[in-house]
Amino acid sequence: MPDNLPLHHQARSSEEMTAIAAANFSELSRRRTVRDFSDTPVSRTVIEHIVRTAATAPSGAHKQPWHFCVVSDPEIKRQIREAAEKEEYDNYHGRMSEEWLEDLAVFGTDWHKPFLATAPYLIVVFKKAYDVGEDGKRHKNYYVNESVGIACGFLIAAIHRAGLVTVTHTPSPMNFLQKVLGRPENERAYLLLPVGLPAEDARVPAIERKALDKVLTWY
């Protein structure tokens, strides 16, 4: 049997739980995807705490099949932007369906991604299809996409709660990130997040989230 530790759970009254849940919703409901970044520096310590938070996410068999690469070097950011824009140009000029392009039109996006160079940090999340032990043998990971997806949710929430902004960037394909960053064969790029403060003139689309009754069914 595995070793177990006592759970340290902080009991709360119904009123406390309601207040905390409502405050959490109020805070996270203000989160917006931002594409206009300031180049104002951000403390490395802040980023470390954000990544620590993401790494607390649950994972299949507690394998923690993720790795976070934080890029601040201007030359590496330039290489990533150049490679990402190449893939995005191809996406906008043939890979994407007309329906997809129409759905994106409201956001005014195109293949240019200046935020990849402007934001002080890029966080590249890699998923680990398997681990390699000290003996060189492969060790299987489980529910990798689900586990890393949950960790990314934690990461995005932590970025917002720290007072920073981001945009979930997924240039397809993303295998150039493995090459630029020299990551091992068992890692695959999952998500690219520019992180920093918004530009003073940053604007966001006038969109609304679905109402609760459109996303929730009680049984």
C-alpha positions as a Python dict, from the first residue, in 0.01 Angstrom:
ca = {
    (1, 'M'): (0, 0, 0),
    (2, 'P'): (125, 353, -76),
    (3, 'D'): (211, 590, 204),
    (4, 'N'): (-71, 829, 283),
    (5, 'L'): (-74, 1158, 468),
    (6, 'P'): (-361, 1321, 654),
    (7, 'L'): (-554, 1571, 446),
    (8, 'H'): (-530, 1926, 573),
    (9, 'H'): (-865, 2066, 466),
    (10, 'Q'): (-989, 2407, 571),
    (11, 'A'): (-1359, 2378, 647),
    (12, 'R'): (-1573, 2676, 545),
    (13, 'S'): (-1928, 2774, 612),
    (14, 'S'): (-2182, 2780, 330),
    (15, 'E'): (-2168, 3159, 336),
    (16, 'E'): (-1788, 3160, 311),
    (17, 'M'): (-1792, 2914, 21),
    (18, 'T'): (-2050, 3122, -163),
    (19, 'A'): (-1853, 3443, -112),
    (20, 'I'): (-1526, 3285, -228),
    (21, 'A'): (-1686, 3123, -531),
    (22, 'A'): (-1856, 3449, -629),
    (23, 'A'): (-1535, 3649, -584),
    (24, 'N'): (-1342, 3397, -792),
    (25, 'F'): (-1596, 3421, -1072),
    (26, 'S'): (-1593, 3801, -1055),
    (27, 'E'): (-1214, 3807, -1087),
    (28, 'L'): (-1180, 3550, -1364),
    (29, 'S'): (-1475, 3688, -1560),
    (30, 'R'): (-1261, 3997, -1619),
    (31, 'R'): (-997, 3787, -1793),
    (32, 'R'): (-962, 3875, -2160),
    (33, 'T'): (-743, 3751, -2440),
    (34, 'V'): (-498, 4030, -2523),
    (35, 'R'): (-285, 4065, -2836),
    (36, 'D'): (-139, 4411, -2767),
    (37, 'F'): (147, 4383, -2520),
    (38, 'S'): (375, 4626, -2345),
    (39, 'D'): (746, 4545, -2338),
    (40, 'T'): (758, 4653, -1972),
    (41, 'P'): (970, 4403, -1776),
    (42, 'V'): (800, 4162, -1537),
    (43, 'S'): (969, 4003, -1237),
    (44, 'R'): (1102, 3654, -1302),
    (45, 'T'): (978, 3559, -955),
    (46, 'V'): (621, 3631, -1062),
    (47, 'I'): (658, 3397, -1360),
    (48, 'E'): (809, 3127, -1140),
    (49, 'H'): (510, 3140, -904),
    (50, 'I'): (272, 3125, -1200),
    (51, 'V'): (442, 2812, -1335),
    (52, 'R'): (450, 2658, -986),
    (53, 'T'): (73, 2706, -973),
    (54, 'A'): (25, 2537, -1311),
    (55, 'A'): (234, 2243, -1194),
    (56, 'T'): (-8, 2175, -906),
    (57, 'A'): (-268, 2049, -1155),
    (58, 'P'): (-391, 1690, -1127),
    (59, 'S'): (-260, 1440, -1381),
    (60, 'G'): (-313, 1080, -1486),
    (61, 'A'): (-139, 850, -1233),
    (62, 'H'): (35, 1164, -1103),
    (63, 'K'): (280, 1145, -1393),
    (64, 'Q'): (284, 1526, -1436),
    (65, 'P'): (348, 1495, -1811),
    (66, 'W'): (436, 1857, -1875),
    (67, 'H'): (735, 2084, -1911),
    (68, 'F'): (726, 2464, -1917),
    (69, 'C'): (984, 2660, -2114),
    (70, 'V'): (1001, 3033, -2035),
    (71, 'V'): (1166, 3243, -2306),
    (72, 'S'): (1286, 3599, -2246),
    (73, 'D'): (1591, 3601, -2475),
    (74, 'P'): (1513, 3846, -2760),
    (75, 'E'): (1692, 3637, -3023),
    (76, 'I'): (1503, 3320, -2935),
    (77, 'K'): (1177, 3515, -2932),
    (78, 'R'): (1264, 3646, -3278),
    (79, 'Q'): (1324, 3294, -3405),
    (80, 'I'): (993, 3176, -3259),
    (81, 'R'): (805, 3468, -3411),
    (82, 'E'): (962, 3411, -3752),
    (83, 'A'): (878, 3040, -3752),
    (84, 'A'): (527, 3094, -3612),
    (85, 'E'): (444, 3361, -3870),
    (86, 'K'): (555, 3129, -4149),
    (87, 'E'): (311, 2862, -4031),
    (88, 'E'): (36, 3118, -3974),
    (89, 'Y'): (84, 3267, -4321),
    (90, 'D'): (28, 2923, -4470),
    (91, 'N'): (-276, 2876, -4247),
    (92, 'Y'): (-437, 3202, -4357),
    (93, 'H'): (-351, 3138, -4720),
    (94, 'G'): (-482, 2789, -4783),
    (95, 'R'): (-486, 2566, -4479),
    (96, 'M'): (-786, 2721, -4304),
    (97, 'S'): (-1136, 2663, -4438),
    (98, 'E'): (-1353, 2957, -4546),
    (99, 'E'): (-1579, 2893, -4247),
    (100, 'W'): (-1283, 2912, -4011),
    (101, 'L'): (-1163, 3237, -4167),
    (102, 'E'): (-1513, 3384, -4139),
    (103, 'D'): (-1528, 3290, -3769),
    (104, 'L'): (-1194, 3463, -3711),
    (105, 'A'): (-1286, 3778, -3903),
    (106, 'V'): (-1463, 3933, -3602),
    (107, 'F'): (-1131, 3934, -3415),
    (108, 'G'): (-937, 4105, -3692),
    (109, 'T'): (-648, 3859, -3667),
    (110, 'D'): (-403, 3769, -3942),
    (111, 'W'): (-70, 3592, -3977),
    (112, 'H'): (131, 3875, -3821),
    (113, 'K'): (216, 3796, -3457),
    (114, 'P'): (418, 4090, -3319),
    (115, 'F'): (326, 3998, -2961),
    (116, 'L'): (569, 3706, -2983),
    (117, 'A'): (854, 3956, -2983),
    (118, 'T'): (699, 4232, -2770),
    (119, 'A'): (579, 4038, -2465),
    (120, 'P'): (859, 4009, -2207),
    (121, 'Y'): (802, 3634, -2174),
    (122, 'L'): (685, 3346, -2385),
    (123, 'I'): (574, 3039, -2193),
    (124, 'V'): (584, 2730, -2413),
    (125, 'V'): (402, 2432, -2264),
    (126, 'F'): (523, 2092, -2379),
    (127, 'K'): (339, 1765, -2327),
    (128, 'K'): (545, 1456, -2254),
    (129, 'A'): (413, 1153, -2439),
    (130, 'Y'): (638, 939, -2222),
    (131, 'D'): (917, 983, -1970),
    (132, 'V'): (1269, 851, -1998),
    (133, 'G'): (1417, 702, -1684),
    (134, 'E'): (1778, 717, -1574),
    (135, 'D'): (1809, 369, -1721),
    (136, 'G'): (1715, 508, -2063),
    (137, 'K'): (1389, 314, -2072),
    (138, 'R'): (1057, 466, -2172),
    (139, 'H'): (788, 501, -1907),
    (140, 'K'): (430, 551, -2023),
    (141, 'N'): (228, 858, -1927),
    (142, 'Y'): (-150, 852, -1908),
    (143, 'Y'): (-420, 1098, -2013),
    (144, 'V'): (-148, 1330, -2137),
    (145, 'N'): (-366, 1575, -2334),
    (146, 'E'): (-622, 1596, -2056),
    (147, 'S'): (-358, 1645, -1785),
    (148, 'V'): (-166, 1913, -1975),
    (149, 'G'): (-491, 2086, -2070),
    (150, 'I'): (-588, 2115, -1703),
    (151, 'A'): (-241, 2249, -1618),
    (152, 'C'): (-280, 2512, -1891),
    (153, 'G'): (-611, 2618, -1737),
    (154, 'F'): (-437, 2665, -1404),
    (155, 'L'): (-160, 2856, -1582),
    (156, 'I'): (-395, 3098, -1758),
    (157, 'A'): (-589, 3163, -1437),
    (158, 'A'): (-264, 3228, -1247),
    (159, 'I'): (-144, 3469, -1516),
    (160, 'H'): (-465, 3669, -1485),
    (161, 'R'): (-473, 3668, -1107),
    (162, 'A'): (-115, 3800, -1103),
    (163, 'G'): (-232, 4104, -1301),
    (164, 'L'): (-81, 3996, -1631),
    (165, 'V'): (-236, 3913, -1968),
    (166, 'T'): (-190, 3647, -2233),
    (167, 'V'): (-324, 3504, -2557),
    (168, 'T'): (-347, 3130, -2624),
    (169, 'H'): (-140, 3092, -2939),
    (170, 'T'): (-139, 2759, -3121),
    (171, 'P'): (36, 2793, -3456),
    (172, 'S'): (-16, 2470, -3644),
    (173, 'P'): (201, 2273, -3677),
    (174, 'M'): (408, 2363, -3371),
    (175, 'N'): (699, 2123, -3406),
    (176, 'F'): (930, 2419, -3480),
    (177, 'L'): (917, 2501, -3108),
    (178, 'Q'): (1077, 2169, -3020),
    (179, 'K'): (1357, 2246, -3266),
    (180, 'V'): (1414, 2611, -3168),
    (181, 'L'): (1423, 2527, -2797),
    (182, 'G'): (1617, 2203, -2838),
    (183, 'R'): (1364, 1994, -2650),
    (184, 'P'): (1396, 1613, -2631),
    (185, 'E'): (1212, 1368, -2855),
    (186, 'N'): (951, 1278, -2591),
    (187, 'E'): (818, 1636, -2573),
    (188, 'R'): (567, 1795, -2809),
    (189, 'A'): (465, 2161, -2805),
    (190, 'Y'): (111, 2199, -2669),
    (191, 'L'): (54, 2571, -2618),
    (192, 'L'): (242, 2900, -2662),
    (193, 'L'): (153, 3184, -2425),
    (194, 'P'): (298, 3535, -2453),
    (195, 'V'): (287, 3684, -2102),
    (196, 'G'): (322, 4042, -1984),
    (197, 'L'): (135, 4365, -1924),
    (198, 'P'): (-110, 4504, -2179),
    (199, 'A'): (-7, 4794, -2401),
    (200, 'E'): (-154, 5128, -2292),
    (201, 'D'): (-370, 5137, -2605),
    (202, 'A'): (-466, 4769, -2593),
    (203, 'R'): (-814, 4688, -2719),
    (204, 'V'): (-1019, 4369, -2706),
    (205, 'P'): (-1313, 4252, -2919),
    (206, 'A'): (-1665, 4339, -2806),
    (207, 'I'): (-1780, 3984, -2741),
    (208, 'E'): (-1988, 3815, -2473),
    (209, 'R'): (-1959, 3478, -2305),
    (210, 'K'): (-2243, 3229, -2325),
    (211, 'A'): (-2510, 3260, -2055),
    (212, 'L'): (-2500, 3005, -1774),
    (213, 'D'): (-2811, 2826, -1898),
    (214, 'K'): (-2631, 2762, -2228),
    (215, 'V'): (-2337, 2585, -2065),
    (216, 'L'): (-2494, 2421, -1757),
    (217, 'T'): (-2754, 2146, -1722),
    (218, 'W'): (-2869, 2025, -1382),
    (219, 'Y'): (-2978, 1661, -1333),
}
